[in-house]
């Protein structure tokens, strides 16, 4: 369907112009877990370290454009995982049984949609 819409002809010589990658840097904020109050440095997690390294490698690639937005860390907060919330509402678990892994730190990604729109326009 998509090829028909573009009138794709495999016999033509097509060249890759650029690969666009849209993302944002990982969370670098420090916080405390909601139950144990143990500190966490999100910038030193294995996920953050990997993503920073991944972004650096993408920057080195020819024909790859990395478009980075940002995380609105100012409004980040701990939220219950949806399954945990459902279990609480269904009274399958009680509040006193909650542990740190029942929560996730929620932040908003900003600026990525705008960059996509600018590149399309």
N, C-alpha and C positions, 0 to 999 in steps of 0.2 A: 504494500500500500504506500509506504513512504517513498520507495524508489519510483513508483509510478507517478507520484505527485511531483517529484523533482525531475522526472523524465531521465532517469539514470540510464546511462549507456555504458556498459562495462568495456566496450571496445575503445572508448575515449581515454586519453591519457589524463588522469586526474592526479593532482598534487595536493599534498597536505599543506594547508596554509598555517594553521596554528591549533594547538590543543589548549583550551582554556580550562583551568582548574580553579574552582571557587571554594574557599574555605576561610577560616579565621585562625589566628594563633590559639594555642591551647590556654586554658585557664591557668593563671599564674598566682592567683590569690592564696593567701593563708587563711585558714578557718579552724574551727573546732567542731568535732563531731557532736551531734545534738544530744546523745545519751551519755557517753563516757566523758565528753568534754576534752578528749585527747586532741592535740593539734594535728593538722594536716597541711602540708604545703603542696598544693595542686601542681605547681610548676616543677616539682621534683618527682612526680609519679612516672611510671614507665610509659604510660600513654602520652603524657606531655613531652617527654624526652624523645619518643619515637616520632611524634608529629612534627616537632621542631626539626629533627634530622631529615624527615621526609620533605618538609618545605624547603630546606637548604638544598637537597638533591634536585628537587623540581626546578629551582632557580638556575641550576647549572645546565639544564637541558635545553637544547636548541628546539625551537618551534613550540615551546611550552610557555604559556603565560599564566603565572600564579596571581590570582586576584584575591587579596586578603581583606576581609572585613575585620570586625573586632567583636569582642565579647563585652557586653554591658555588665561588668562585674559589680558595679555599684548596687544593682538591684538583685544580685544573686541571693538565693536562700535555699535552705534544706526543705525538701518535699518528700512525703511518703511515696514509696513505689506504689503504683496503681493496685497491684495484687494485694499488698499489705493493707491499703485503705479499704479494699473490698472485704478482706477478712475481718477487719475491725468493725465495719458496718454490719457484717453478718454475725458478729459476736463469736467468730471462730477463734479469735485471739483477743487478749485484753491489752490495754495500754501499757501495763507494767511488764509485759513480755517483749516489748519492742527493743531492738538492738540497733546499733549504728548501721548495719547493712540493710536495714529496712528503709533507709533514707537515701536520697541522691541529691547532690548539689545542683540546683537548676539555675542556669544563666541564659540570657537571651543573646543570640547572635545578631549582629547589626551590620548593615552596610553591604552585605553580600548580594541581596536582591537588587540594590541600586546598581552595583557593578555589572550584574547580568543584564539589566535593562540598558545600561550605557553601551555595553558591547553589542547587544542586539540591534540597537538603534542606529 
